Amino acid sequence: MANKKTAKDVKKPDTTKENIQFGLVNARSLLNKADDLEEQIVRFKLDIVAVTETWFVGDSDMKEVCPKGFKAVHEPRLGGGGHGGVAIFYRDNIKHSVKPMEEYESFEYIDVSLTIGPRDKITLIVIYRPGGSRVDFREEFKGFLDSVKRRENLMIVGDFNLPHEDNVDKKFMKIIQSHGLEQHVKDPTHVDGGILDLILSRPSDSLVKNVRVGDLFSDHKFVRCRIEIH
């Protein structure tokens, strides 16, 4: 349609530290959902979107999906194979730097510093845990949190694949709480139930506001919130 809005059309040049719209989703292959991603960005005027299970193989996949008016960084699954992978899409008036990463056996991730405006920054880490031993993951993730706990305005988001009768693995939640973090998603994010897609931050930073779990994007629902930098 000639009059259809694009992500570039809804670009907000006045994006400020008080008004950053954020999205999170497990895409289960983003290459065939590029239009769906742009529709979410346009509909909810999103500034930053974190995606797990991109299934990207290389940079060409990322460039094919990235909407106009946005830039992106991604980390494909180590060893390729076309599954897994994480990415961050962000408006082109936001600056980024990718932090050096360690290799972990139990999860995939990307670690990025995003600069909003002249100097306000958030640390955005996107996690994808594909399954496997929860014990191994909890041990590795505990060490990972120790390494990033002093980072400025820390947000850790992603698909942690930890369903539980109380929606999120209790032992995992104890680790989160012991590191001074709060889990903000309260409604099921998967078609079969369970809160698999999480948003973690420090309560003292007051970063995360108005968390909403939306419609299905894949077998996962699209999660949104507002970020405020104080």
C-alpha positions as CSV (number, residue, x, y, z in Angstrom):
1,M,0.0,0.0,0.0
2,A,1.4,3.4,-1.0
3,N,0.3,5.1,2.2
4,K,1.5,2.4,4.6
5,K,3.8,3.8,7.3
6,T,7.3,2.4,7.7
7,A,9.6,2.4,10.7
8,K,11.5,5.4,9.2
9,D,8.2,7.4,8.9
10,V,7.6,7.1,12.6
11,K,11.1,8.0,13.6
12,K,11.2,10.2,16.6
13,P,14.1,12.7,16.4
14,D,13.1,13.9,19.9
15,T,13.8,10.5,21.5
16,T,14.7,11.3,25.0
17,K,15.9,9.5,28.1
18,E,12.4,9.7,29.5
19,N,10.6,8.2,26.5
20,I,12.3,5.1,25.1
21,Q,9.9,2.4,23.8
22,F,11.4,-1.1,24.0
23,G,10.4,-4.5,22.6
24,L,11.5,-8.1,23.1
25,V,10.5,-11.2,21.3
26,N,11.6,-14.7,20.4
27,A,11.2,-14.7,16.6
28,R,11.9,-18.4,15.7
29,S,13.4,-17.2,12.4
30,L,13.3,-13.4,11.7
31,L,14.0,-13.6,8.0
32,N,10.4,-14.5,7.2
33,K,9.0,-12.0,9.7
34,A,10.6,-8.8,8.6
35,D,7.3,-7.2,7.8
36,D,5.9,-8.3,11.2
37,L,8.9,-6.7,13.0
38,E,8.3,-3.4,11.1
39,E,4.6,-3.5,11.9
40,Q,5.4,-3.8,15.6
41,I,7.8,-0.9,15.4
42,V,5.3,1.3,13.6
43,R,2.3,0.3,15.7
44,F,4.0,0.9,19.1
45,K,6.6,3.5,18.0
46,L,9.5,1.3,19.3
47,D,13.0,2.7,19.6
48,I,14.8,-0.5,20.5
49,V,13.9,-4.2,19.8
50,A,15.8,-7.2,21.2
51,V,15.3,-10.5,19.4
52,T,16.2,-14.0,20.3
53,E,16.2,-17.0,17.9
54,T,16.9,-14.8,14.9
55,W,18.3,-17.9,13.0
56,F,20.6,-15.5,11.2
57,V,23.6,-17.1,9.5
58,G,25.5,-13.9,8.7
59,D,25.4,-10.1,8.3
60,S,23.5,-10.3,5.1
61,D,20.5,-11.8,6.9
62,M,20.6,-8.9,9.4
63,K,20.7,-6.3,6.7
64,E,17.8,-7.9,4.9
65,V,15.6,-7.6,7.9
66,C,16.7,-4.3,9.4
67,P,14.0,-1.6,8.8
68,K,14.8,1.7,7.3
69,G,15.7,4.3,10.0
70,F,17.2,1.6,12.2
71,K,20.6,0.0,12.7
72,A,21.3,-3.5,14.1
73,V,23.9,-5.6,15.8
74,H,23.7,-9.4,16.1
75,E,25.5,-12.5,17.3
76,P,24.7,-15.7,15.4
77,R,24.9,-19.1,17.0
78,L,28.5,-20.2,17.4
79,G,29.2,-22.8,14.7
80,G,26.3,-21.6,12.5
81,G,23.5,-24.0,11.7
82,G,20.9,-21.3,11.1
83,H,19.3,-21.6,14.5
84,G,19.6,-19.6,17.8
85,G,21.2,-16.2,17.6
86,V,20.4,-12.8,19.2
87,A,20.1,-9.3,17.8
88,I,19.3,-5.7,18.8
89,F,17.6,-3.2,16.4
90,Y,17.8,0.4,17.4
91,R,16.9,3.8,15.9
92,D,19.7,5.4,13.9
93,N,19.9,8.4,16.2
94,I,21.1,6.0,19.0
95,K,24.8,5.2,19.3
96,H,26.1,1.8,20.3
97,S,29.2,-0.1,21.2
98,V,29.5,-3.9,21.5
99,K,31.3,-5.2,24.5
100,P,33.8,-8.1,24.3
101,M,32.1,-11.4,25.1
102,E,33.1,-14.6,26.8
103,E,31.9,-18.0,25.5
104,Y,29.4,-19.9,27.6
105,E,28.2,-23.4,27.0
106,S,24.6,-23.0,28.3
107,F,23.5,-19.7,26.7
108,E,24.0,-17.3,23.8
109,Y,24.2,-13.5,24.3
110,I,25.1,-10.1,23.0
111,D,26.3,-7.2,25.2
112,V,25.8,-3.7,24.0
113,S,26.1,-0.1,25.4
114,L,23.5,2.2,23.9
115,T,23.8,6.0,24.2
116,I,20.6,8.0,24.2
117,G,21.0,11.6,23.5
118,P,24.4,13.3,24.2
119,R,25.5,11.1,27.1
120,D,22.8,8.9,28.8
121,K,23.6,5.2,28.5
122,I,22.0,1.9,29.1
123,T,23.7,-1.5,29.1
124,L,21.5,-3.9,27.2
125,I,22.3,-7.6,27.3
126,V,20.2,-10.1,25.3
127,I,20.2,-13.7,26.4
128,Y,19.0,-16.9,24.6
129,R,19.1,-20.1,26.6
130,P,18.2,-23.0,24.2
131,G,17.5,-25.6,26.8
132,G,19.7,-28.2,28.4
133,S,20.8,-28.5,32.1
134,R,19.3,-25.9,34.3
135,V,22.0,-26.5,36.9
136,D,24.8,-25.8,34.4
137,F,23.0,-22.6,33.3
138,R,22.4,-21.3,36.8
139,E,26.1,-21.8,37.6
140,E,27.3,-20.1,34.4
141,F,24.7,-17.3,34.7
142,K,25.7,-16.6,38.3
143,G,29.3,-16.1,37.2
144,F,28.1,-13.9,34.2
145,L,26.1,-11.7,36.6
146,D,29.2,-11.3,38.8
147,S,31.1,-10.0,35.8
148,V,28.5,-7.4,34.8
149,K,27.0,-6.3,38.1
150,R,28.7,-2.9,38.2
151,R,27.6,-1.9,34.7
152,E,25.7,1.3,34.3
153,N,21.8,1.2,33.9
154,L,21.9,-2.5,33.4
155,M,19.1,-4.4,31.5
156,I,19.3,-8.1,30.9
157,V,16.5,-9.4,28.6
158,G,15.7,-12.5,26.5
159,D,14.3,-16.0,26.3
160,F,15.6,-17.9,29.4
161,N,13.4,-21.0,28.7
162,L,12.7,-21.6,32.4
163,P,9.1,-22.5,32.8
164,H,7.9,-23.5,36.3
165,E,4.7,-24.1,38.1
166,D,5.0,-20.5,39.4
167,N,6.0,-19.4,35.9
168,V,9.7,-18.7,36.5
169,D,12.3,-21.2,38.0
170,K,12.5,-20.4,41.8
171,K,16.2,-21.3,42.1
172,F,17.0,-19.0,39.2
173,M,14.9,-16.2,40.8
174,K,17.0,-16.5,44.0
175,I,20.2,-15.9,41.9
176,I,18.5,-12.9,40.3
177,Q,17.5,-11.4,43.6
178,S,20.9,-12.1,45.2
179,H,22.4,-9.9,42.5
180,G,20.0,-7.0,43.2
181,L,17.9,-7.6,40.1
182,E,14.1,-7.6,39.6
183,Q,12.1,-9.6,37.0
184,H,9.5,-7.4,35.4
185,V,7.4,-9.7,33.2
186,K,4.4,-11.0,35.0
187,D,2.2,-12.6,32.3
188,P,2.8,-15.7,30.2
189,T,4.8,-15.1,27.0
190,H,4.5,-18.5,25.3
191,V,1.6,-20.0,23.4
192,D,1.7,-23.0,25.9
193,G,1.9,-20.7,28.9
194,G,4.9,-19.9,31.1
195,I,7.0,-16.7,31.4
196,L,9.9,-17.6,29.2
197,D,10.9,-14.1,28.0
198,L,12.2,-12.0,30.9
199,I,13.2,-8.4,31.5
200,L,15.7,-7.9,34.4
201,S,17.0,-4.7,35.9
202,R,17.9,-3.1,39.3
203,P,15.0,-1.6,41.2
204,S,17.3,1.2,42.2
205,D,17.8,2.3,38.6
206,S,14.0,2.6,38.0
207,L,14.6,1.9,34.3
208,V,11.7,-0.4,33.4
209,K,8.1,1.0,33.2
210,N,4.7,-0.2,31.9
211,V,5.6,-3.8,30.9
212,R,3.0,-5.3,28.5
213,V,2.7,-8.7,27.0
214,G,1.1,-8.4,23.5
215,D,0.1,-10.7,20.7
216,L,1.8,-13.8,19.4
217,F,4.7,-13.1,17.0
218,S,5.9,-16.7,16.7
219,D,5.1,-19.2,19.4
220,H,6.2,-16.4,21.7
221,K,4.3,-13.1,22.4
222,F,5.8,-9.7,21.9
223,V,6.8,-8.0,25.1
224,R,7.0,-4.2,25.4
225,C,8.0,-1.7,28.1
226,R,9.1,1.9,28.5
227,I,12.7,2.7,29.5
228,E,13.4,5.7,31.7
229,I,17.0,6.8,32.3
230,H,17.4,8.7,35.6
